[in-house]
Amino acid sequence: MMRLGLILMILAAACWVAFGLIGSEVDENGVLQEPFFLLGGGWLLMLAGAGLVLFALVTRFFRRG
């Protein structure tokens, strides 16, 4: 479960890097064009990954104790 959480957190960072690399622009009609879904998706992946890592650490702590 810890590995899955870390993978989700890496995917979140990849979403944020992709958002920065793609960039944003204003088209000829004055409409902002940007991959905004990458920001929200990155935060959801980070939240899910951090939750899984935290859950794995807490369960590991209580199993040893």
C-alpha positions as CSV (number, residue, x, y, z in Angstrom):
1,M,0.0,0.0,0.0
2,M,2.9,2.3,0.7
3,R,4.2,1.8,-2.9
4,L,0.8,2.7,-4.4
5,G,0.8,5.9,-2.4
6,L,4.2,6.8,-3.5
7,I,3.3,6.1,-7.1
8,L,0.2,8.3,-6.8
9,M,2.4,11.1,-5.4
10,I,4.9,10.8,-8.2
11,L,2.0,11.0,-10.7
12,A,0.8,14.1,-9.0
13,A,4.2,15.7,-9.4
14,A,4.2,14.7,-13.1
15,C,0.8,16.4,-13.6
16,W,2.2,19.6,-12.1
17,V,5.3,19.4,-14.2
18,A,3.3,18.8,-17.3
19,F,1.1,21.8,-16.5
20,G,4.2,24.0,-16.3
21,L,5.7,22.6,-19.5
22,I,2.5,22.9,-21.6
23,G,1.9,26.4,-20.4
24,S,-1.1,28.6,-21.2
25,E,-2.0,31.0,-23.9
26,V,-4.7,33.4,-24.9
27,D,-6.2,32.6,-28.3
28,E,-7.4,35.1,-30.9
29,N,-10.8,35.3,-29.3
30,G,-9.4,36.4,-26.0
31,V,-10.1,33.0,-24.3
32,L,-7.4,31.5,-22.0
33,Q,-6.4,28.1,-23.1
34,E,-4.7,26.0,-20.4
35,P,-4.6,22.4,-19.2
36,F,-6.3,23.3,-15.9
37,F,-7.4,19.7,-15.3
38,L,-3.8,18.8,-14.6
39,L,-3.8,21.0,-11.5
40,G,-6.9,19.5,-10.0
41,G,-5.9,16.0,-11.0
42,G,-2.5,16.5,-9.4
43,W,-4.0,17.6,-6.1
44,L,-6.4,14.7,-6.1
45,L,-3.6,12.2,-6.7
46,M,-1.4,13.9,-4.1
47,L,-4.2,13.7,-1.5
48,A,-4.9,10.0,-2.3
49,G,-1.2,9.2,-2.2
50,A,-0.6,11.0,1.0
51,G,-3.6,9.3,2.6
52,L,-2.4,5.9,1.6
53,V,1.1,6.5,2.9
54,L,-0.2,7.9,6.1
55,F,-2.6,4.9,6.5
56,A,0.3,2.5,5.8
57,L,2.5,4.2,8.4
58,V,-0.1,4.2,11.1
59,T,-1.0,0.5,10.6
60,R,2.7,-0.4,10.6
61,F,3.2,1.5,13.8
62,F,0.3,-0.2,15.6
63,R,1.2,-3.7,14.4
64,R,4.6,-3.4,15.9
65,G,3.4,-1.9,19.2
